[in-house]
């Protein structure tokens, strides 16, 4: 018997209606000050230690991306809806649900556009099981959880729910937990008298409810002993697919968004101690949550608001030597990358053709970059379309970090531009190879070298091909542009 699932988010609100206040951002992401949830869980403080580098978070949803603020952290996705089984994990939902959730978890940080995810170094594995209206089946959910585990995900985010249990999903979650994978589930949005949602009500999942910026339960928040923890879930600003929504960022509300904050926090902790047991991972986040509402645990807020910085501090208190080196930086040619937690150990930089997790040996897909040693590295033309790693030779042996996101050599000077803007001014690349532009969708055209939209605003996807011109390889990138009236 198939049981229906539904995405756990309430209606979207245009980001232009927000009046948000937050500490000044120590980042090049212009919308970070408006991300009240990131500050509420102390994510920027946690980033001083780790950003989730190398950790794979499976987002089982309506698909994720494409999006210019997310693509560098997206792994190839899969459509697992019954009867489909295709390779495309892109978002097809009418409200861009999966892209919004994925951006909250791992939108790229430090790239000069948009927002930053809770774990901006993590990778998103999009597994699409929800259709355009946000509905799916529990059979597909069971298959997706198994696929996430097989693909190496350490966290599975389920921003969805059903009224009924399905034994196949219960078995899949039990198997994931036994294989040390944390399953995070949205608690639901049917209000204080709503029936408990499943699989959030399973003892094996970490059930997350939505809180507002004052720490109060959201008006749509459910109640129950099954709720474990709270997280920001009202007016959350994140990524949405521009081709579907006509804009690249939007605020949405619900326990879907709250679950994403907990999944991102978990990714940060796993990046510090990759072998942490799922039970302890859970325990640390619950033990360090900030109490809100009634004193102690309660059915409306669980143990309280998740706190990424406090969780990191507790993990390092328990395991002082757990902090492993990781690479962070600006994923573009000419951007600066740096190694966290390397100490005085010698560092050698690698250029790789394939992504991968941390390891003790240099992978076959990687080659040492001549002359690239030390804690920082300014990326070069030959790094275009490649991934970077750092080799740290410390007292306890060799450690090879997880890869960065793909180093981009074709970027937008601005994600939003007036109709009639010359593409030569809008698309930035240090390569001198000849460019070719193809409009894929969105109602735009290229006229006289300018991007023109018959109706503004329009969101258009443009394929940019740059011919090989030494020392750059041939470049092929799809960019998403919001075109407004001149």
N, C-alpha and C positions, 0 to 999 in steps of 0.2 A: 504493500500500500504506500502511495506517495503522499507525503504531508507537505503543506506549503510553508515556505519561509518568506519573511518580509524584511526589508532593510529597516534598521532601527534609527531612523532620523526623521525629524519633523520638517515642516516646510522651510524652504530657503528664504533668506532675506537679502536684498541687494546690499553689497558692502558699502555703497555710498550712504546708507542710512545710519551707519555706525558712528557713535561718538565715544571713542575709547581713550583711556589714559593709561600709560605704562611708563616704567623707567626708560630713560634714553637708551637706545640700542648701541652696543659696542660691536656693530656688525655692519656690513654693506648691504644687508637686506632691508630695503626701505620700509616694508610693512611689518617688520618685527615689533616695533613699538605698539602696534595695534593688536598684537597677538596676546591678549590678556592671559590666556590659558598657559602659555609658555612661562610667563612670569609667576603665575599662581603656583605652578609646580616646581619653580626654581630650576627650570631647565638650563638657562644661561650659566648658572653657577655650576651645574653638573658638567657642562661642556668644557670647563677648565680642566677636567680630568679625562673625559672620554665623550665620544659622539656616536657610539654604536658602530664604529667602523668594522666592516666585514661580516656583520650579523645579518642573516636573511630573515625577513619578516614576511610571511605569506598573508596577503590580504584576500580573503575569500569573500567576493563581493560581486559588483556589477562590472568589474574590470577596472584598470587604473591607467590613466594617461591616454594618449600622449599629452605632454605638458612641458613647456620650456623650463619650468622650475622643478621638474621632477624626473625628466627623462634620463639624466645621468645616473640616477639611482634605481632605475627600473630594470629588472631582469626580464627576459622574454616570458610572456605570459601565455596562458592556455584557456580556451573556452571549453568548459566542462559541462555545459548544459546538455541535458538529455537530448540525444540525436544530433549534436553538433560535433564536439570533439575536435574543433579546429585549433590552430596554433595562436590565434589572436586573442590576447587578454586585455585589449583596449576597452575603455569605458564606453558603454552604450546606453547607460541609464539616463532617463529624462532629467534627473536632478544631479547627475555627475557624482553619485554617491561614492563609488569606489575610489575615484580620483581625489575627492575631498578627504576621505579617510587616509589614503596613502600619503597625501601631502602633509597631513597633521603628523604622521609618523616620521616621514623621511624626506620632506622637501629639501632641496639642496641649499646649503647655507654658504654665505660669502660670495655669491655669484653676482651680486649687484642688482638682482631683481627680486620682487615679491617677498616671500616669507621664508622662514626656516623651520624645518621639521623638528620634533622633539629629539630624534636621533638622526641628525642630518648625514651621518656617515654610514647609516644602515642601507641595505638593499631591499627593495620591495619585489616580491614574487606575486604578480597578479594572477589569481585564479578566478575566472568568471563563471558564476553559477546563477546569478540573478539576471532576469531579462530587463527590457527597457522600462518596465513599470515597477521594478524593484522586487519582483517575486521569483521564487525558485522552488526546488524540491529538496527534501531531506536526503533523498537518494544521491543527488548530485553533491550535497554537502559532505556526505560520508566519503565519496570518491575524492573530493577536493582535499579533505584533511589528510587522507592517505597520500595523495600526490604531493602535498606540502612537505610531509615528513620525508618522503622518498627523495625530494629535491634538496634536502639539507636545511630546511627552515628550522630555526630554533624557537620561533614564536609564531603562532597562528592567530590572526585577528579575525574574530567573527562579529562584525557589526550588523547582526541580523538575529532573527529569533522566530520561534514557532510556539504554538500553544501546546503541542504534543511531542512526546518523546518518540524517537525512532531508534530501535535497537542497533541498527547499522551505524548510526552516528555515535551512539554511546560506545560501541566497540571501537570505532575509529579514534575517538578521544582517549579512551583507555590505552590504546596502542601508542598514540602519540605521547602520552604522559610517561608510559613505560620506557619510551625511547628518548626521554629527557627533553621533550618539547612542551613549552607552555602554551596552553590554549586560553586566550582572553576572549570573553563574550560580553556583549551589550545586555544590560539588565532589562531593557524595555522602556517604552514611552506611553503606557496606557494609564498613567496617573495612579494615585494612591490606592485605588481599589482594583487595579488591573490584575489579571491572573498572571502568576509568575511565568516568565518566558523561559524557553528551553532552546539551546543548551546552557544558558546562563545558570539555570537552577540545578545543573549537575554539580556534584561535589568536586568533580575533576577540573572544572573550568574556574577561572578567576572572573567573577561577575562584577561588572562595573556600572555604576549609576551616574547620572549627570548632575553636576552641581553648578550653581551660578557663581559669579565673581565674589560674592559675599560668603561662599561656603554653604549656602542653603540648598536643599534639594530642588532641582528644577520642577516647575509646576507639572510637567508631564512625567516626572520620575515615579517609578513604582516603589512598592514597599515589600519587605519580606526578609526572612532570615537567610535567604539565599544570597543576598547582596553582600559582597565582600568589601568593596572599596569604592570611593568616589573620585571623580576627575572632572575637569572643566567640560561642560556640555551645553552651554547656552551661548549663542552668538559667536561661534567659533569661525574665525577667518581661515580659509585654506584654499587649495587649488581646485579648480573645476575645469573640465575640457571646454576650451573656448569655442570649438566648432559646434558644440551642442548648446552651450549656455549663452553665447554671445559676449562672454567676458571670461577672464582667466582666474579670477578670485571671487569668492563669495562667502558669506557667513551662513552656516547651517547650525541647527541645534538638535540635541538628542543624545541618547546613550551610545549611539554609533561613534560620535565624536569623542565621548569620554573614554570608550574602550581604546581608541587610537592613542590617547595620551598614556595610558598604562602600557600598551604594547611598545611604544617608543621608549618609555622608562626602562622596561625590561631589556630592550636591545642595548641600552647603554650599559647596564649591569653585566650582561653576557659578554659584551666586548671587553670588559675589564677582566672577567674570569670565565673564559669559554667553557670550562668544565663544571661550572656550578650546577648543582642538582636542581631540578625544577621545583622541588619542595622548598629548598632554601631560597631560591629566587622569589617565590611567592611570599615566603615568610618575611623576608627582608622588606619587601614593599609594604606588606601589611603592618609590620612592626614600626616602620618609620613614617607612616601616614600621619598627617596633622589632624588631630581630633576636631571635628566640627559638629554643630548641632548639639543634641543631648550628650552629656559626658559619657565617654566610653562608646563601645560599639552600639549602633542602633539600626533598626530596619530601614531607615530612610537614607542614611549616608554610609552604611557599613562602618569601617574603622575610621573613615575620614578621607581627606584629600591626599592623593598620592603626592609624594615629595621626592623628586628625582635627586636633588642634591643630598638630602638626608639619607636616601637609600645608598647612594655612592659612598658617603662617609661611613655608613655602617658596614658595607661590604669591605672597604679598605681597613676598617678596624678589625674585622674578623680575619682578613687575609692581607696583611700589610705588604706582602711581596707579590700580590696578584696583579698589580698594575703592569700590563704588558705594553710594549711600544706599539704605536699606531700612527698612521699618516693622515694628515688633514691638510686642507688648503683650497685654493681656487682652481677648479677643474677646467682650465683653459690654457692654451699655449701662451707662455709668458707669465702665467700665474705662479705664485710662490707656494711651495709645499713644505711642511715641516713635520718632524717626528716628535710625538709626545712620549714622555717617560723613557727616553733612551739613556738619560743620565750622561756620564762621560764616555760611554762605550763607543767604539768606532762604528760609523754608519756608511753603508754603500747603497747607492740607489740603483734600482732595476727598472728596465722598460719591458713591459709584457704585452703579449697579444691576446691573452685570455684573462678574465677575472678569476679571483680565487680567495679562499680564506687563509688565515695565518697558518704557517707551517714551520718546520724545522729545517727544511731543505729548499734550495732554490729550484722552482719549477722549471720544466723544460721550455715553457713558453716565454721565459724571461732571460734577458741579457743585461749584464752590468753596463751602466752608462759611463763611458770614459770620462775620468776626471770628476765624476759626481760623488763627492764624499761630504760628510758633515751633516748636521742636524737639519739644514734647510736646502732646498733645491728649487731653482727657477726653471720651469719647464721650457723645453726647446722645440724647434720645429719638428724634429723627428719623433717627438712624443705625440703628435697629433693622431687621434683615433686609437691611441694605445692606453694602457693602464700602468700605473706606477706602484712600486713597492719599495720598501727599505729593508736592508739586511742589517741587523744589529748584532754585533759580536760581543756579547757580554760575558761576565765572569762565569755564568752558568751554562754557556754555550751559545750557539747560533739561533737567532729568532728572525724569521722572515714575516713581515707584516702582511696583513690582508691588502688586496689591491685598493687603490682609489677608484673613483668613478672614471669613466672614459674621459680622456683629456680632449676638450673640444677646441677645434680650430675654426669653426664657423658659429658665430653668435649674433644675437640681435643687439643693436645699440640701445634699443628701447622696445619693450614688449607691446607698447601702444603708440600708434603713429597716425598723423592725419592722412587722409586719402590724397594721393598725388605725390607722396614722398618717394624720392629716388631710391631704388633698391641698393644702389652703390653706397648710399649714405646710411641705409638702415642695416644692411647685412655686413658684419665686420669679420674679416679674415686676414691674417697676415700673409697668406699665400698670394702670389701674383699670377696664379693660373687663371685661365679664362673661366668666367662664371656663366652658368645657365640656370634660369629660374623657371619652374613649372608650378602653376597654381593647382593644387589638388582638390580643394573644395573651399566653400565659404563665400562665393559670390564676388570674388576679386578677379582682376585681370592685370596683366602687365602691359602698359602702354607707354612707348617711348622711354623704357627703362624705369618707369614709375609704377608703384603699386596703387591701383585705383579700385575703389569699391563703388558699385552702382548705388548701393544703399548703405549708409553709415548710421550707426555703428555696425560693423561686420567683423567676424572673426574668421581668418583665413589660414589654411595650412599651405605652406610653400616649400617645395623641394628645391634645395640649392645644391647644384653640382659644381665643383671646382676642379678643373683639370689639373693633373699632376704637374707640379712645377718644383723642381728640386729646391730645398730639401724636403718639401711636403709631399705626402702621398695624395692620390686622388681622393677628394672629399665628397661625401654624399650625406646631407643632413636635411631633416624636415623641421621647419620652424613654424611656430604658431604666432600670428600677429593679430592684434586688435586694431582695426582700422576705424578711425573716427572722422567726423566731418572736418574739412579743412578750416 
